[in-house]
Amino acid sequence: MKLWGGRFEKDTDALVEDFHSSIAFDRRLYKQDIQGSMAHARMLGRIGVLSRQEAEILLRGLDGLLADIEAGRVEFETGAEDIHMNIEKLLTERVGTVGKKLHTARSRNDQVALDLRLFLREEIDATKDLLVRLLRTLLELAEKHKETWMPGYTHLQKAQPISFGHHLTAYVQMFLRDLGRLRDTRRRLNFSPLGSGALAGTTFPLQREAVAEELGFAGVTLNSLDGVSDRDFALEFLGAASILMMHLSRLCEELVLWSSGEFRFVVMDDGYSTGSSIMPQKKNPDVAELVRGKTGRVYGDLMALLTVMKGLPLAYNKDMQEDKESVFDAVDTVKKSLSVVEPMLGTMQVDKQAMARAARQGFTNATDLADYLAKKGVPFRQAHELVGRIVLYCSKRGLALEDLTAAQFREFSEVFEPDLFQTIGIEHCVRARGLTGGPAPEAVAAGIARSREILAELLR
């Protein structure tokens, strides 16, 4: 008979049994379920609901069950529905009738809310650790490439020259924001719902705050209805995970482009590339492509849970069983993606010469030429139009701006002087942009230093 079966006159239909059961996926919450159960048992012993001996029996039984599960000696049953009922059933088989007392003053509703919070808290910490490794690798690469010139792009068209270090620190800023979102998500989820019961708390004099403190929470949830029905913390994690994956996807998209024959900016390490079954010459950036593709999975996880939650009345509804697969999938996908992107970046080869050649193409110094005129007193809109005509002239003849002589420049305007050639040199274009956040090497170095400070602050 089911642990809840006293009110029923016949067994659950076999089809419903399979449809209803969640043990196939929520089994991975076994550690959190036992952790919460042990804290609950200790508290029941302290308030006299259990004798000291009964509490010790339950704690020894739960500890032994945890060891056996981790050693692979335990088989879970579909008929026991979920991880909570499986743990209780297995415990009762081991310790006898006292095992049936564990669920006193507790519901599966507050139990699962607790387990998921414990799980996500641990996984957020693990995700943050991986993200920190990626940030440190990006900062090291940026430091190394402060003077590796490359074209910056808008609309995927060459725009202005920057450095590779400057480009990489743009991703540093993105991932620092991701780290902050994960930290904030963890802070908001770190409240214990245990004691909310099914929806209305309990008549037993529970020590909610003491249990919360024992489990490492900052406090307890303040409304029993919200305590069991809230999944904002899961949605917030999925939102933060989606934005993080979007940033990874953008980075990987650029790696795919940069490793192509059309760019040749980077060469991916053999360990993070694959070949073709038919074309012997191929070296494909499959790891970057897969991360880009897996981003859609995490978006889907977020949308799935948002859709589940959007029409639910208070308090708990069975629909909420669908939260775990989305959370588990997002956790696994984000962690695997971070795990491969960091060493992929650390092992790739950067072709400085190819980047520099590309920076000298596409009139990336045209804005600097317009700025030169503006500094000579020419209204910027007029300077913009004049440089546009010079670019058109050069484009039709297959020339770069640097290929024109001083005399040819003066045919367009008497304002031009020989010092313009210093202004439009690619290296000068980058070095001249020393404002905070700019691509000049000293600005990039300052940005790296400040980013390291922010990283340290986020880890406190």
C-alpha positions in Angstrom: 0.0 0.0 0.0 1.1 3.6 -0.7 2.2 5.6 2.3 -0.7 7.9 1.6 -3.1 5.0 0.6 -5.4 4.8 3.6 -8.2 6.8 1.9 -8.1 4.7 -1.3 -10.0 1.5 -2.0 -8.0 0.3 -5.0 -4.5 0.5 -6.4 -3.2 3.2 -8.8 -3.6 2.2 -12.4 -0.3 0.9 -13.8 -0.3 3.6 -16.6 -0.9 6.3 -14.0 1.8 4.8 -11.8 4.4 5.3 -14.5 3.0 8.7 -15.6 2.9 10.0 -12.0 6.3 8.8 -10.8 9.2 11.2 -10.7 11.8 8.9 -9.2 13.5 8.5 -12.6 14.7 12.1 -12.4 14.3 13.4 -8.8 16.5 10.5 -7.5 19.4 12.9 -7.8 18.0 14.8 -4.8 18.7 11.9 -2.5 21.6 13.7 -0.7 19.6 16.8 -0.1 16.5 14.8 1.0 18.5 12.9 3.5 20.3 16.1 4.7 17.0 17.8 5.3 15.5 14.7 6.9 18.4 14.5 9.4 18.0 18.1 10.4 14.2 17.5 10.8 14.8 14.4 12.9 17.2 16.2 15.2 14.7 19.0 15.7 11.8 16.5 16.4 14.0 15.0 19.1 14.8 18.4 20.6 11.1 19.4 20.9 10.1 16.0 22.3 8.0 14.7 19.4 10.6 11.9 19.2 12.5 10.5 22.1 16.3 11.0 22.0 16.7 7.3 21.3 14.2 7.4 18.4 16.0 10.4 16.9 19.3 8.6 17.1 17.9 5.6 15.4 16.6 7.7 12.6 19.9 9.5 12.2 21.9 6.3 12.1 19.4 4.8 9.6 19.6 7.9 7.4 23.4 8.0 7.5 23.7 4.4 6.6 21.1 4.8 3.8 23.1 7.7 2.4 26.3 5.6 2.4 24.6 2.7 0.7 23.0 4.9 -2.0 26.4 6.5 -2.8 28.0 3.1 -2.9 25.3 2.0 -5.5 23.8 -0.6 -3.2 20.2 0.8 -3.3 17.5 0.3 -5.8 14.7 2.9 -6.0 11.1 1.9 -6.8 8.9 3.5 -9.3 5.9 2.5 -7.2 7.2 4.7 -4.3 6.7 7.6 -6.7 9.5 10.0 -5.7 12.7 10.4 -3.9 11.0 11.4 -0.6 8.7 8.4 -0.4 11.6 6.1 -1.5 13.8 7.4 1.3 11.1 7.0 3.9 10.2 3.5 2.7 13.8 2.3 2.6 14.4 3.9 6.1 11.4 2.3 7.6 12.4 -1.1 6.2 15.8 -0.6 8.0 14.8 0.9 11.3 11.2 -0.4 11.8 8.1 1.6 12.9 10.1 4.5 14.2 10.8 5.3 10.5 7.1 6.2 10.1 7.5 9.0 12.6 10.0 10.9 10.5 7.4 12.6 8.4 5.7 14.1 11.5 5.1 17.9 11.0 6.3 17.8 7.5 4.8 17.5 4.0 6.3 16.5 0.7 5.4 20.0 -0.4 7.8 21.8 2.0 10.2 18.8 1.7 10.7 19.1 -2.1 10.9 22.9 -1.9 13.7 22.5 0.7 15.5 19.8 -1.4 15.5 21.9 -4.6 16.8 24.9 -2.7 19.6 22.9 -1.2 20.4 21.4 -4.6 20.5 24.7 -6.5 22.6 26.3 -3.8 25.2 23.7 -4.2 25.0 23.8 -8.0 25.2 27.5 -8.1 28.4 27.3 -6.1 29.8 24.8 -8.6 28.8 26.9 -11.5 30.4 30.0 -10.0 33.6 28.1 -9.6 33.7 27.1 -13.3 32.8 30.7 -14.3 35.6 32.1 -12.2 38.1 29.8 -14.0 36.8 31.0 -17.3 37.1 34.6 -16.2 40.7 34.1 -15.0 41.6 32.5 -18.3 40.1 35.4 -20.3 41.9 38.0 -18.1 45.2 36.2 -18.7 44.6 36.1 -22.4 43.6 39.8 -22.4 46.7 40.7 -20.5 48.8 38.8 -23.1 47.1 40.5 -26.1 46.8 44.1 -25.0 48.9 45.0 -28.1 47.6 42.4 -30.5 45.8 44.6 -33.1 42.6 43.4 -34.7 39.6 45.0 -36.4 36.5 45.7 -34.3 33.2 45.1 -36.1 29.7 46.4 -36.3 27.2 44.6 -38.5 30.0 42.1 -39.0 31.7 44.8 -41.1 35.2 46.1 -40.2 34.6 49.3 -38.2 37.6 50.5 -36.1 40.9 48.9 -35.0 41.1 47.6 -31.4 43.2 45.0 -29.6 42.4 41.4 -29.1 42.8 42.0 -25.4 40.2 44.7 -25.5 37.8 42.4 -27.4 38.3 39.7 -24.8 37.6 42.0 -21.9 34.2 42.7 -23.3 33.4 39.1 -22.5 35.0 39.5 -19.1 32.4 42.2 -18.3 29.6 39.9 -19.5 30.7 37.0 -17.4 31.3 39.3 -14.3 27.6 40.3 -14.6 26.7 36.6 -14.8 28.7 35.9 -11.7 26.8 38.7 -9.9 23.5 37.3 -11.0 24.4 33.8 -9.7 25.5 35.3 -6.4 22.3 37.3 -6.1 20.2 34.3 -7.0 21.9 32.3 -4.3 21.2 34.9 -1.7 17.5 35.1 -2.5 17.0 31.3 -2.5 18.9 30.8 0.7 15.8 30.7 3.0 14.3 27.5 4.4 10.7 26.6 3.6 10.7 23.6 6.0 7.9 24.1 8.4 5.4 25.4 5.8 3.8 21.9 5.8 1.4 21.2 2.9 0.4 24.9 2.8 -0.7 26.0 6.3 2.3 25.2 8.6 1.7 22.8 11.5 0.4 22.7 15.0 3.7 21.2 16.3 6.1 23.7 17.9 8.8 23.4 15.3 12.1 25.2 15.6 12.2 26.5 12.0 15.0 29.0 12.5 17.2 26.5 14.2 16.8 23.9 11.4 17.4 26.7 8.8 20.6 27.7 10.6 21.7 24.0 10.8 21.2 23.7 7.0 23.1 26.9 6.3 20.2 29.1 5.4 20.1 32.8 6.1 16.6 32.5 7.5 13.1 31.0 6.9 10.4 31.8 4.4 7.8 34.1 5.9 4.6 32.7 4.4 3.6 29.0 4.4 1.6 29.3 1.1 4.6 31.0 -0.6 7.0 28.6 1.1 5.6 25.6 -0.8 4.5 27.2 -4.0 7.4 29.5 -4.8 9.7 28.5 -7.7 11.0 32.0 -8.3 14.4 30.9 -7.2 14.5 28.1 -9.8 13.2 30.6 -12.5 15.8 33.1 -11.4 18.5 30.5 -11.8 17.2 29.5 -15.2 17.1 33.2 -16.2 20.7 33.7 -15.1 21.8 30.5 -16.8 20.1 31.6 -20.0 21.9 34.9 -20.1 25.2 33.1 -19.2 24.7 30.7 -22.1 23.8 33.6 -24.4 27.2 35.1 -23.6 29.0 31.8 -24.1 27.1 31.4 -27.4 28.2 34.8 -28.6 31.8 34.0 -27.7 31.6 30.6 -29.4 30.1 32.2 -32.5 33.1 34.4 -32.8 35.5 31.5 -32.3 33.7 29.7 -35.1 34.2 32.7 -37.4 37.7 33.4 -36.3 38.8 29.9 -36.9 37.5 29.8 -40.5 39.7 30.2 -43.5 38.1 33.6 -44.2 39.4 35.0 -40.9 42.3 32.8 -39.8 42.5 34.7 -36.5 42.8 31.7 -34.3 43.5 28.0 -34.6 41.6 25.7 -32.3 43.6 23.0 -30.5 43.2 19.5 -31.9 41.8 18.4 -28.6 38.9 20.7 -29.0 38.2 20.1 -32.7 36.9 17.3 -34.9 37.3 16.1 -38.4 35.0 15.1 -41.3 34.1 11.6 -42.2 34.5 12.4 -45.9 36.7 15.5 -46.2 40.2 14.8 -45.0 41.3 18.4 -44.8 38.6 19.5 -42.4 39.2 20.7 -38.8 35.8 21.7 -37.4 35.2 23.8 -34.3 32.5 21.4 -33.1 32.9 22.2 -29.4 32.1 25.9 -30.0 29.3 25.0 -32.3 27.8 22.6 -29.7 27.9 25.2 -26.9 26.1 27.6 -29.3 23.5 24.9 -30.0 23.0 23.9 -26.4 22.1 27.5 -25.5 18.7 26.8 -27.0 18.2 23.9 -24.5 18.6 26.3 -21.5 16.3 28.8 -23.1 13.8 26.0 -23.4 14.2 25.0 -19.8 13.4 28.6 -18.7 10.4 28.8 -21.0 9.1 25.4 -19.9 9.1 26.3 -16.2 7.7 29.8 -16.8 4.9 28.2 -18.7 4.2 25.6 -16.0 4.0 28.3 -13.3 2.1 31.0 -15.1 -1.5 29.8 -14.3 -1.1 27.9 -11.0 -3.3 28.9 -8.1 -1.9 28.8 -4.6 -0.5 26.7 -3.2 1.2 23.5 -4.4 0.0 21.8 -7.6 1.3 18.6 -9.2 2.3 20.6 -12.2 5.3 21.8 -10.2 6.8 18.3 -10.4 7.9 19.5 -13.9 10.3 22.0 -12.3 13.1 19.5 -11.6 13.9 18.2 -15.1 14.2 21.8 -16.4 16.5 22.8 -13.5 18.6 19.6 -13.8 19.0 20.0 -17.6 20.1 23.6 -17.3 22.5 22.9 -14.5 24.1 20.1 -16.4 24.3 22.0 -19.7 25.8 25.2 -18.2 28.4 23.3 -16.2 29.4 21.1 -19.2 29.6 24.2 -21.4 31.8 26.1 -19.0 34.0 23.1 -18.5 34.9 22.9 -22.2 35.0 26.5 -23.1 37.7 27.5 -20.6 40.3 25.0 -21.7 39.3 25.5 -25.4 40.2 29.2 -25.0 43.4 28.4 -23.0 44.7 26.1 -25.7 43.8 28.0 -28.9 46.6 29.6 -31.0 46.2 33.3 -31.9 47.6 34.5 -35.2 48.7 38.1 -34.5 49.8 38.8 -38.0 46.4 37.7 -39.5 44.6 40.0 -37.1 46.9 42.9 -37.8 46.5 42.5 -41.6 42.7 42.4 -41.2 42.9 45.6 -39.0 44.6 47.4 -41.8 41.9 46.5 -44.3 38.4 47.9 -44.6 39.3 51.5 -43.9 39.1 50.9 -40.1 41.1 54.2 -39.7 38.5 56.3 -41.5 36.9 57.6 -38.3 40.4 58.8 -37.1 40.8 60.7 -40.3 37.4 62.4 -39.7 38.5 63.1 -36.2 41.7 64.6 -37.5 39.7 67.1 -39.6 37.4 67.9 -36.7 40.4 68.7 -34.5 41.5 71.1 -37.3 38.3 73.0 -37.0 36.2 71.2 -39.7 32.6 70.5 -38.5 32.4 66.8 -37.9 29.4 66.2 -40.3 31.4 68.0 -43.0 34.5 65.9 -42.1 32.4 62.7 -42.2 31.2 63.5 -45.7 34.7 64.4 -46.9 36.3 61.2 -45.6 33.4 59.2 -47.1 34.3 60.6 -50.5 38.0 59.8 -49.9 37.1 56.2 -49.0 35.0 55.9 -52.1 37.9 57.1 -54.2 40.2 54.6 -52.6 37.7 51.8 -52.8 37.3 52.2 -56.6 41.0 52.0 -57.0 41.8 49.2 -54.6 43.8 51.5 -52.3 44.0 52.0 -48.6 43.9 55.4 -47.0 47.6 55.1 -46.2 48.4 54.5 -49.9 47.4 58.1 -50.8 50.1 60.8 -50.9 49.9 64.0 -49.0 49.2 65.8 -52.3 46.3 63.5 -53.1 44.8 64.2 -49.7 45.1 67.9 -50.3 43.2 67.6 -53.5 40.2 66.8 -51.2 41.0 69.5 -48.6 43.7 72.0 -47.9 43.3 71.2 -44.2 45.3 68.0 -44.6 48.9 68.2 -43.5 51.6 65.5 -43.5 50.9 64.8 -39.8 47.7 63.0 -40.9 49.7 59.8 -41.6 50.6 59.5 -38.0 47.0 59.9 -37.1 45.7 57.1 -39.4 48.3 54.5 -38.5 46.5 51.5 -37.1 48.6 51.3 -34.0 48.2 55.0 -33.3 44.4 54.7 -33.8 44.3 52.1 -31.0 46.8 53.8 -28.7 45.1 57.2 -29.0 41.9 55.8 -27.4 42.9 55.8 -23.8 39.7 56.8 -22.2 38.4 54.4 -19.5 37.0 51.4 -21.2 38.9 52.1 -24.4 41.2 49.9 -26.5 44.5 51.6 -25.7 46.8 49.2 -24.0 47.0 51.2 -20.8 43.2 51.5 -20.7 42.9 47.7 -21.2 45.4 47.1 -18.5 43.4 49.4 -16.1 40.2 47.6 -17.1 41.9 44.2 -16.4 43.0 45.4 -13.0 39.6 46.8 -12.1 37.9 43.6 -13.3 40.2 41.5 -11.1 39.1 43.7 -8.2 35.4 43.2 -9.1 36.0 39.5 -9.3 37.5 39.5 -5.8 34.6 41.5 -4.5 32.1 39.1 -6.0 33.8 36.2 -4.3 33.7 37.6 -0.8 
